[in-house]
Amino acid sequence: MFEIDFFSLTDTALLKMAGESLLSATEDWEKQVWQFITDWFNPEVKAIQVFTSGSTGLPKPIEHTKTAMLYSAQQTCRALKLQPGDTALLCLPVNKISGMMMVVRCIYNKMKLVCIKPTTTPLEQLPEKPELDFAAFTPMQFHGITKSYSNFKKAEYIHKTILGGEDVRAELLENILKLENEVYITFGMTETISHIALKKLNGYAPDKNFKVLPGIEVFTDERNCLVIEAPKLGQPHLVTNDVIKIDGPNEFQWMGRIDNVINSGGIKIYPEEIEQLLVKTIEAPYFITSKPDRAGGEKLVLVLEMTGLKPEEKTELKDAFSGLEKLHRPKEVMLVPHFTRTLNGKIKRKESVSSPIEIIDFR
């Protein structure tokens, strides 16, 4: 663990510190932090290369200008009312856009940055009462934090927290609602230099919708998929595969990925919606997918990261299914010992169902 004081140190001093620290750093995650700072303050480096997550295909390289990254940082700092001299936490890898932007926000807003090794339980590395104004986690990291009483208490000392990379499920949301500090879920992608919208999850007036940051416009195409116009982020017209519902000026609801949509009897079903309905019943990692149905169309399949189901667990699943609408009830349960994931924890759905160890009929 180490701290970088972007509030007090000059650019020259930071560049010197980065050069010296690169020589002494022993772990890859530390080297990534110092290399990024070295590249940032090097005037010959005009753009920063980053790879997409690879959750829907092979990771692709993208270059973002420093000007566009600073604009993104400005929007986040203003939206969250972060102040110069505030202290932020970096527990995300700096070879990904999420980690990079935590550093850039501190550079732009002259904040202090506490850097710790990226793990699934990052707060274990911090003191009992950490003095932090801002932090970013993946939902998987924050889920791990909520499983430990001591780490959950530490999370209360972070004034403002953002979560990104995947959706927040109902079980995690229940724990977030217990926190008195501000917690937001973000919407964005590598192409948009981190997030373009925020949704507050807790407090007296949590948000129903994602609220788009200033300078960015959103539309839908003929598929009801999100189209982003953010020229200052280098994206004058970005067409996505995220199905949304525009719900007021600069607000939207995220429905799911069109890649995952299931056609059952001519009716479109969003797996993400059913996954939320099952979250209180299933503890193991899972997702909803589909297979061709003999009766026509597609049938729903629940995929579990498990090696076997006890009789009582099958009964619990049947009870959970009976509480769903008929079209939303999985007809099969597929057991997979290990899901295939991206480096930041997103489940690769297609790859994960390639080698099931058991398929159980739940008709």
C-alpha positions as a Markdown table, in Angstrom:
| # | Residue | x | y | z |
|---|---|---|---|---|
| 1 | Met | 0.0 | 0.0 | 0.0 |
| 2 | Phe | 1.3 | 3.5 | -0.8 |
| 3 | Glu | -0.1 | 7.0 | -1.3 |
| 4 | Ile | 0.4 | 9.6 | -4.0 |
| 5 | Asp | -0.2 | 13.2 | -3.2 |
| 6 | Phe | -1.5 | 14.8 | -6.4 |
| 7 | Phe | -2.7 | 17.8 | -4.3 |
| 8 | Ser | 0.7 | 19.0 | -3.1 |
| 9 | Leu | 3.3 | 17.6 | -5.6 |
| 10 | Thr | 4.1 | 19.3 | -8.9 |
| 11 | Asp | 4.0 | 17.4 | -12.2 |
| 12 | Thr | 7.8 | 17.4 | -12.3 |
| 13 | Ala | 8.0 | 15.9 | -8.8 |
| 14 | Leu | 5.4 | 13.3 | -9.7 |
| 15 | Leu | 7.2 | 12.3 | -12.8 |
| 16 | Lys | 10.5 | 11.9 | -10.8 |
| 17 | Met | 8.7 | 9.9 | -8.1 |
| 18 | Ala | 7.2 | 7.6 | -10.8 |
| 19 | Gly | 10.6 | 7.0 | -12.4 |
| 20 | Glu | 12.2 | 6.1 | -9.1 |
| 21 | Ser | 9.3 | 4.0 | -7.9 |
| 22 | Leu | 9.3 | 2.0 | -11.2 |
| 23 | Leu | 12.8 | 0.9 | -10.4 |
| 24 | Ser | 12.0 | -0.2 | -6.9 |
| 25 | Ala | 8.5 | -1.7 | -7.4 |
| 26 | Thr | 8.4 | -5.4 | -6.9 |
| 27 | Glu | 4.8 | -6.3 | -7.8 |
| 28 | Asp | 3.1 | -5.9 | -11.2 |
| 29 | Trp | 0.1 | -3.9 | -9.9 |
| 30 | Glu | 2.5 | -1.3 | -8.5 |
| 31 | Lys | 4.5 | -1.1 | -11.7 |
| 32 | Gln | 1.3 | -0.5 | -13.6 |
| 33 | Val | 0.4 | 2.5 | -11.5 |
| 34 | Trp | 3.8 | 4.1 | -11.8 |
| 35 | Gln | 4.1 | 3.3 | -15.6 |
| 36 | Phe | 0.7 | 4.9 | -16.2 |
| 37 | Ile | 1.8 | 8.1 | -14.3 |
| 38 | Thr | 5.1 | 8.1 | -16.2 |
| 39 | Asp | 3.2 | 7.9 | -19.5 |
| 40 | Trp | 0.7 | 10.5 | -18.4 |
| 41 | Phe | 3.2 | 13.2 | -17.6 |
| 42 | Asn | 5.4 | 12.3 | -20.7 |
| 43 | Pro | 4.5 | 15.1 | -23.3 |
| 44 | Glu | 5.5 | 12.7 | -26.1 |
| 45 | Val | 2.7 | 10.3 | -25.2 |
| 46 | Lys | -0.4 | 11.8 | -26.8 |
| 47 | Ala | -2.9 | 9.0 | -26.2 |
| 48 | Ile | -3.4 | 6.1 | -23.8 |
| 49 | Gln | -4.1 | 2.6 | -25.1 |
| 50 | Val | -6.5 | 0.4 | -23.2 |
| 51 | Phe | -8.3 | -2.9 | -24.1 |
| 52 | Thr | -12.0 | -3.6 | -23.9 |
| 53 | Ser | -13.3 | -6.0 | -21.3 |
| 54 | Gly | -13.8 | -8.9 | -23.7 |
| 55 | Ser | -17.1 | -9.9 | -22.2 |
| 56 | Thr | -18.9 | -10.2 | -25.6 |
| 57 | Gly | -15.9 | -11.1 | -27.7 |
| 58 | Leu | -12.1 | -10.7 | -27.9 |
| 59 | Pro | -10.6 | -7.7 | -26.1 |
| 60 | Lys | -10.0 | -4.9 | -28.6 |
| 61 | Pro | -7.4 | -2.1 | -28.2 |
| 62 | Ile | -8.7 | 1.5 | -28.0 |
| 63 | Glu | -6.7 | 4.7 | -27.8 |
| 64 | His | -8.1 | 7.6 | -25.7 |
| 65 | Thr | -6.6 | 11.1 | -25.8 |
| 66 | Lys | -5.5 | 12.7 | -22.5 |
| 67 | Thr | -7.9 | 15.6 | -23.3 |
| 68 | Ala | -10.9 | 13.2 | -23.5 |
| 69 | Met | -9.8 | 11.4 | -20.3 |
| 70 | Leu | -9.5 | 14.7 | -18.4 |
| 71 | Tyr | -13.0 | 15.6 | -19.6 |
| 72 | Ser | -14.4 | 12.4 | -18.3 |
| 73 | Ala | -12.6 | 13.0 | -15.0 |
| 74 | Gln | -14.1 | 16.5 | -14.8 |
| 75 | Gln | -17.6 | 15.2 | -15.3 |
| 76 | Thr | -17.3 | 12.6 | -12.5 |
| 77 | Cys | -15.7 | 15.0 | -10.0 |
| 78 | Arg | -18.4 | 17.6 | -10.7 |
| 79 | Ala | -21.3 | 15.1 | -10.5 |
| 80 | Leu | -20.0 | 13.7 | -7.2 |
| 81 | Lys | -18.9 | 17.1 | -5.8 |
| 82 | Leu | -15.4 | 15.9 | -5.1 |
| 83 | Gln | -13.0 | 18.5 | -3.8 |
| 84 | Pro | -9.2 | 19.2 | -4.3 |
| 85 | Gly | -7.4 | 17.6 | -1.4 |
| 86 | Asp | -9.9 | 14.7 | -1.0 |
| 87 | Thr | -8.5 | 11.2 | -0.6 |
| 88 | Ala | -9.5 | 8.5 | -3.1 |
| 89 | Leu | -8.8 | 4.7 | -3.0 |
| 90 | Leu | -7.4 | 2.8 | -6.0 |
| 91 | Cys | -8.1 | -0.9 | -5.7 |
| 92 | Leu | -8.7 | -1.6 | -9.4 |
| 93 | Pro | -6.0 | -2.7 | -12.0 |
| 94 | Val | -4.5 | 0.2 | -13.8 |
| 95 | Asn | -4.3 | -1.7 | -17.1 |
| 96 | Lys | -8.1 | -1.3 | -17.3 |
| 97 | Ile | -10.0 | 1.9 | -17.9 |
| 98 | Ser | -11.6 | 1.7 | -14.4 |
| 99 | Gly | -8.3 | 1.9 | -12.7 |
| 100 | Met | -6.8 | 4.4 | -15.1 |
| 101 | Met | -9.6 | 6.8 | -14.5 |
| 102 | Met | -9.2 | 6.7 | -10.7 |
| 103 | Val | -5.7 | 8.0 | -11.3 |
| 104 | Val | -6.8 | 10.6 | -13.8 |
| 105 | Arg | -9.5 | 11.9 | -11.5 |
| 106 | Cys | -7.0 | 12.5 | -8.8 |
| 107 | Ile | -4.6 | 14.2 | -11.3 |
| 108 | Tyr | -7.4 | 16.5 | -12.6 |
| 109 | Asn | -8.9 | 17.3 | -9.3 |
| 110 | Lys | -5.6 | 17.4 | -7.3 |
| 111 | Met | -6.6 | 14.7 | -4.9 |
| 112 | Lys | -4.6 | 12.2 | -2.8 |
| 113 | Leu | -4.6 | 8.6 | -3.9 |
| 114 | Val | -4.2 | 5.6 | -1.6 |
| 115 | Cys | -3.1 | 2.6 | -3.8 |
| 116 | Ile | -3.6 | -1.0 | -2.7 |
| 117 | Lys | -3.3 | -4.3 | -4.4 |
| 118 | Pro | -6.5 | -5.2 | -6.5 |
| 119 | Thr | -8.2 | -8.2 | -4.8 |
| 120 | Thr | -11.7 | -9.5 | -4.3 |
| 121 | Thr | -11.6 | -8.3 | -0.7 |
| 122 | Pro | -9.6 | -5.0 | -0.9 |
| 123 | Leu | -10.6 | -3.4 | 2.3 |
| 124 | Glu | -8.8 | -6.0 | 4.3 |
| 125 | Gln | -5.6 | -4.0 | 3.5 |
| 126 | Leu | -7.0 | -0.8 | 5.2 |
| 127 | Pro | -7.0 | 0.3 | 8.8 |
| 128 | Glu | -10.2 | -0.1 | 10.9 |
| 129 | Lys | -11.4 | 3.5 | 10.2 |
| 130 | Pro | -10.1 | 4.5 | 6.8 |
| 131 | Glu | -10.3 | 8.2 | 6.0 |
| 132 | Leu | -11.5 | 8.1 | 2.4 |
| 133 | Asp | -13.7 | 10.5 | 0.4 |
| 134 | Phe | -14.1 | 8.4 | -2.8 |
| 135 | Ala | -13.6 | 4.9 | -4.0 |
| 136 | Ala | -14.5 | 2.7 | -6.9 |
| 137 | Phe | -15.1 | -1.1 | -6.8 |
| 138 | Thr | -16.6 | -3.8 | -9.0 |
| 139 | Pro | -19.8 | -5.2 | -7.7 |
| 140 | Met | -18.0 | -8.5 | -7.1 |
| 141 | Gln | -15.5 | -6.7 | -4.9 |
| 142 | Phe | -18.2 | -4.9 | -3.0 |
| 143 | His | -20.1 | -8.2 | -2.6 |
| 144 | Gly | -17.0 | -9.7 | -0.9 |
| 145 | Ile | -16.8 | -6.6 | 1.3 |
| 146 | Thr | -20.4 | -7.1 | 2.5 |
| 147 | Lys | -19.7 | -10.7 | 3.5 |
| 148 | Ser | -17.3 | -9.5 | 6.3 |
| 149 | Tyr | -18.6 | -7.4 | 9.2 |
| 150 | Ser | -15.3 | -5.6 | 9.7 |
| 151 | Asn | -14.9 | -4.8 | 6.0 |
| 152 | Phe | -18.5 | -3.7 | 5.8 |
| 153 | Lys | -17.9 | -1.3 | 8.7 |
| 154 | Lys | -14.8 | 0.1 | 6.9 |
| 155 | Ala | -17.0 | 0.7 | 3.8 |
| 156 | Glu | -19.1 | 3.1 | 5.9 |
| 157 | Tyr | -16.1 | 5.4 | 6.2 |
| 158 | Ile | -15.9 | 6.0 | 2.4 |
| 159 | His | -18.0 | 9.1 | 1.8 |
| 160 | Lys | -18.8 | 8.3 | -1.8 |
| 161 | Thr | -18.5 | 5.0 | -3.6 |
| 162 | Ile | -19.1 | 4.0 | -7.3 |
| 163 | Leu | -19.6 | 0.5 | -8.6 |
| 164 | Gly | -19.2 | -0.5 | -12.2 |
| 165 | Gly | -18.5 | -3.3 | -14.6 |
| 166 | Glu | -21.7 | -5.3 | -14.1 |
| 167 | Asp | -25.2 | -5.0 | -12.7 |
| 168 | Val | -25.9 | -4.9 | -8.9 |
| 169 | Arg | -28.0 | -7.8 | -7.9 |
| 170 | Ala | -30.8 | -7.7 | -5.3 |
| 171 | Glu | -28.8 | -9.3 | -2.5 |
| 172 | Leu | -26.0 | -6.8 | -2.8 |
| 173 | Leu | -28.5 | -3.9 | -3.1 |
| 174 | Glu | -30.1 | -4.9 | 0.2 |
| 175 | Asn | -26.7 | -4.5 | 2.0 |
| 176 | Ile | -26.0 | -1.2 | 0.2 |
| 177 | Leu | -29.3 | 0.2 | 1.5 |
| 178 | Lys | -28.0 | -0.3 | 5.0 |
| 179 | Leu | -25.1 | 2.1 | 4.4 |
| 180 | Glu | -25.5 | 5.8 | 5.2 |
| 181 | Asn | -22.8 | 7.0 | 2.8 |
| 182 | Glu | -23.5 | 7.5 | -0.9 |
| 183 | Val | -23.2 | 4.5 | -3.2 |
| 184 | Tyr | -23.8 | 4.8 | -7.0 |
| 185 | Ile | -23.9 | 2.3 | -9.8 |
| 186 | Thr | -22.3 | 3.5 | -13.0 |
| 187 | Phe | -23.1 | 2.9 | -16.6 |
| 188 | Gly | -20.4 | 3.0 | -19.2 |
| 189 | Met | -17.8 | 1.0 | -21.1 |
| 190 | Thr | -14.2 | 1.2 | -22.1 |
| 191 | Glu | -15.2 | 3.0 | -25.3 |
| 192 | Thr | -16.8 | 5.9 | -23.3 |
| 193 | Ile | -13.8 | 6.3 | -21.0 |
| 194 | Ser | -15.5 | 4.8 | -18.0 |
| 195 | His | -19.1 | 5.8 | -17.2 |
| 196 | Ile | -21.5 | 8.2 | -18.9 |
| 197 | Ala | -24.3 | 7.9 | -16.3 |
| 198 | Leu | -24.8 | 7.4 | -12.6 |
| 199 | Lys | -27.6 | 6.0 | -10.4 |
| 200 | Lys | -27.7 | 6.6 | -6.7 |
| 201 | Leu | -28.6 | 3.3 | -4.9 |
| 202 | Asn | -29.2 | 4.3 | -1.3 |
| 203 | Gly | -30.1 | 7.2 | 0.9 |
| 204 | Tyr | -33.4 | 9.0 | 1.4 |
| 205 | Ala | -34.1 | 9.4 | -2.3 |
| 206 | Pro | -32.4 | 6.6 | -4.4 |
| 207 | Asp | -32.6 | 7.0 | -8.1 |
| 208 | Lys | -35.0 | 5.0 | -10.2 |
| 209 | Asn | -33.0 | 5.7 | -13.4 |
| 210 | Phe | -29.5 | 6.3 | -14.6 |
| 211 | Lys | -28.8 | 10.0 | -14.9 |
| 212 | Val | -26.7 | 11.0 | -17.9 |
| 213 | Leu | -23.7 | 13.3 | -17.2 |
| 214 | Pro | -23.7 | 16.7 | -18.8 |
| 215 | Gly | -22.3 | 17.0 | -22.3 |
| 216 | Ile | -23.6 | 13.6 | -23.3 |
| 217 | Glu | -26.8 | 12.7 | -25.1 |
| 218 | Val | -28.5 | 9.3 | -25.4 |
| 219 | Phe | -31.0 | 8.0 | -27.9 |
| 220 | Thr | -32.4 | 4.6 | -28.9 |
| 221 | Asp | -32.2 | 3.0 | -32.3 |
| 222 | Glu | -34.8 | 0.8 | -34.1 |
| 223 | Arg | -33.8 | -2.1 | -31.8 |
| 224 | Asn | -34.4 | 0.1 | -28.7 |
| 225 | Cys | -30.7 | -0.1 | -28.1 |
| 226 | Leu | -28.7 | 2.8 | -26.6 |
| 227 | Val | -27.0 | 5.3 | -28.9 |
| 228 | Ile | -24.4 | 7.6 | -27.2 |
| 229 | Glu | -23.4 | 11.0 | -28.6 |
| 230 | Ala | -20.3 | 12.1 | -26.6 |
| 231 | Pro | -18.0 | 14.0 | -28.9 |
| 232 | Lys | -15.8 | 15.3 | -26.1 |
| 233 | Leu | -15.2 | 11.6 | -25.1 |
| 234 | Gly | -14.2 | 10.8 | -28.7 |
| 235 | Gln | -17.6 | 9.1 | -29.4 |
| 236 | Pro | -19.7 | 11.3 | -31.6 |
| 237 | His | -22.1 | 8.4 | -32.4 |
| 238 | Leu | -21.6 | 5.1 | -30.5 |
| 239 | Val | -24.2 | 2.4 | -31.1 |
| 240 | Thr | -24.4 | -0.2 | -28.3 |
| 241 | Asn | -26.2 | -3.5 | -27.8 |
| 242 | Asp | -27.7 | -2.3 | -24.5 |
| 243 | Val | -31.5 | -2.2 | -24.5 |
| 244 | Ile | -32.7 | 0.8 | -22.6 |
| 245 | Lys | -35.9 | 2.7 | -21.9 |
| 246 | Ile | -35.7 | 6.5 | -22.1 |
| 247 | Asp | -37.6 | 7.8 | -19.1 |
| 248 | Gly | -37.4 | 11.6 | -19.0 |
| 249 | Pro | -34.8 | 14.1 | -20.1 |
| 250 | Asn | -31.3 | 12.6 | -19.8 |
| 251 | Glu | -32.5 | 9.6 | -17.8 |
| 252 | Phe | -32.9 | 5.9 | -18.8 |
| 253 | Gln | -33.6 | 2.4 | -17.5 |
| 254 | Trp | -31.2 | -0.4 | -18.5 |
| 255 | Met | -33.2 | -3.5 | -19.6 |
| 256 | Gly | -30.4 | -5.9 | -20.6 |
| 257 | Arg | -28.2 | -6.8 | -23.5 |
| 258 | Ile | -29.8 | -7.5 | -26.8 |
| 259 | Asp | -27.1 | -10.3 | -27.3 |
| 260 | Asn | -28.8 | -12.1 | -24.4 |
| 261 | Val | -32.5 | -11.5 | -25.3 |
| 262 | Ile | -34.6 | -14.7 | -25.4 |
| 263 | Asn | -37.5 | -15.3 | -27.8 |
| 264 | Ser | -40.0 | -17.5 | -26.1 |
| 265 | Gly | -43.2 | -18.1 | -28.0 |
| 266 | Gly | -42.7 | -14.8 | -29.8 |
| 267 | Ile | -42.2 | -12.8 | -26.6 |
| 268 | Lys | -38.9 | -11.2 | -25.8 |
| 269 | Ile | -37.5 | -12.0 | -22.4 |
| 270 | Tyr | -34.5 | -10.3 | -20.8 |
| 271 | Pro | -32.5 | -12.8 | -18.8 |
| 272 | Glu | -31.2 | -10.0 | -16.5 |
| 273 | Glu | -34.7 | -9.4 | -15.3 |
| 274 | Ile | -35.3 | -13.0 | -14.3 |
| 275 | Glu | -31.8 | -13.2 | -12.6 |
| 276 | Gln | -32.9 | -10.4 | -10.3 |
| 277 | Leu | -36.1 | -12.3 | -9.4 |
| 278 | Leu | -34.1 | -15.4 | -8.3 |
| 279 | Val | -31.3 | -13.7 | -6.4 |
| 280 | Lys | -32.8 | -14.3 | -2.9 |
| 281 | Thr | -33.1 | -18.1 | -3.6 |
| 282 | Ile | -29.7 | -18.9 | -5.1 |
| 283 | Glu | -26.4 | -18.4 | -3.4 |
| 284 | Ala | -24.0 | -19.8 | -6.0 |
| 285 | Pro | -23.1 | -17.8 | -9.1 |
| 286 | Tyr | -25.6 | -18.2 | -11.8 |
| 287 | Phe | -27.1 | -16.7 | -15.0 |
| 288 | Ile | -30.1 | -17.3 | -17.3 |
| 289 | Thr | -29.7 | -18.4 | -20.9 |
| 290 | Ser | -31.7 | -20.4 | -23.4 |
| 291 | Lys | -31.7 | -23.4 | -25.7 |
| 292 | Pro | -33.9 | -24.3 | -28.7 |
| 293 | Asp | -37.2 | -25.8 | -27.6 |
| 294 | Arg | -38.8 | -28.8 | -29.3 |
| 295 | Ala | -42.1 | -27.0 | -29.1 |
| 296 | Gly | -40.7 | -24.0 | -31.0 |
| 297 | Gly | -38.8 | -20.9 | -30.0 |
| 298 | Glu | -36.4 | -21.1 | -27.0 |
| 299 | Lys | -36.7 | -22.5 | -23.5 |
| 300 | Leu | -35.1 | -20.8 | -20.5 |
| 301 | Val | -32.1 | -22.5 | -18.8 |
| 302 | Leu | -30.7 | -21.7 | -15.4 |
| 303 | Val | -26.9 | -22.1 | -15.4 |
| 304 | Leu | -25.3 | -22.7 | -11.9 |
| 305 | Glu | -21.6 | -22.7 | -11.0 |
| 306 | Met | -21.9 | -25.9 | -9.0 |
| 307 | Thr | -20.9 | -29.6 | -9.3 |
| 308 | Gly | -24.2 | -31.0 | -7.9 |
| 309 | Leu | -27.6 | -30.3 | -6.4 |
| 310 | Lys | -28.9 | -31.9 | -3.2 |
| 311 | Pro | -32.5 | -33.0 | -3.2 |
| 312 | Glu | -33.5 | -30.2 | -0.9 |
| 313 | Glu | -31.8 | -27.7 | -3.2 |
| 314 | Lys | -33.8 | -29.0 | -6.1 |
| 315 | Thr | -37.0 | -28.5 | -4.1 |
| 316 | Glu | -36.0 | -25.0 | -3.3 |
| 317 | Leu | -35.4 | -24.2 | -6.9 |
| 318 | Lys | -38.8 | -25.7 | -7.9 |
| 319 | Asp | -40.5 | -23.5 | -5.3 |
| 320 | Ala | -38.6 | -20.5 | -6.6 |
| 321 | Phe | -39.6 | -21.3 | -10.2 |
| 322 | Ser | -43.3 | -21.7 | -9.2 |
| 323 | Gly | -43.3 | -18.1 | -8.0 |
| 324 | Leu | -42.4 | -16.8 | -11.4 |
| 325 | Glu | -44.6 | -16.1 | -14.4 |
| 326 | Lys | -45.0 | -19.2 | -16.6 |
| 327 | Leu | -42.8 | -17.7 | -19.4 |
| 328 | His | -40.1 | -16.8 | -16.9 |
| 329 | Arg | -39.7 | -20.3 | -15.4 |
| 330 | Pro | -36.5 | -22.1 | -16.4 |
| 331 | Lys | -37.2 | -25.5 | -18.0 |
| 332 | Glu | -33.7 | -26.8 | -17.4 |
| 333 | Val | -30.9 | -26.4 | -14.9 |
| 334 | Met | -27.4 | -26.7 | -16.2 |
| 335 | Leu | -24.5 | -27.4 | -13.7 |
| 336 | Val | -21.0 | -26.0 | -14.7 |
| 337 | Pro | -18.0 | -26.5 | -12.3 |
| 338 | His | -16.4 | -23.2 | -13.2 |
| 339 | Phe | -17.7 | -20.2 | -15.2 |
| 340 | Thr | -15.4 | -18.5 | -17.8 |
| 341 | Arg | -14.8 | -14.9 | -16.7 |
| 342 | Thr | -13.1 | -11.8 | -18.0 |
| 343 | Leu | -10.1 | -10.4 | -16.0 |
| 344 | Asn | -12.5 | -8.0 | -14.2 |
| 345 | Gly | -14.9 | -10.8 | -13.2 |
| 346 | Lys | -17.6 | -10.6 | -15.8 |
| 347 | Ile | -19.1 | -13.9 | -16.7 |
| 348 | Lys | -18.7 | -15.0 | -20.4 |
| 349 | Arg | -22.1 | -16.7 | -20.9 |
| 350 | Lys | -21.5 | -18.5 | -24.2 |
| 351 | Glu | -18.1 | -19.9 | -23.1 |
| 352 | Ser | -19.4 | -21.0 | -19.7 |
| 353 | Val | -22.1 | -23.3 | -21.1 |
| 354 | Ser | -19.8 | -25.2 | -23.4 |
| 355 | Ser | -19.0 | -28.1 | -21.0 |
| 356 | Pro | -21.8 | -28.7 | -18.5 |
| 357 | Ile | -21.3 | -31.7 | -16.1 |
| 358 | Glu | -25.1 | -32.2 | -15.6 |
| 359 | Ile | -28.4 | -31.1 | -17.1 |
| 360 | Ile | -31.5 | -31.4 | -15.0 |
| 361 | Asp | -35.0 | -31.3 | -16.5 |
| 362 | Phe | -37.3 | -29.0 | -14.5 |
| 363 | Arg | -40.4 | -29.3 | -16.7 |
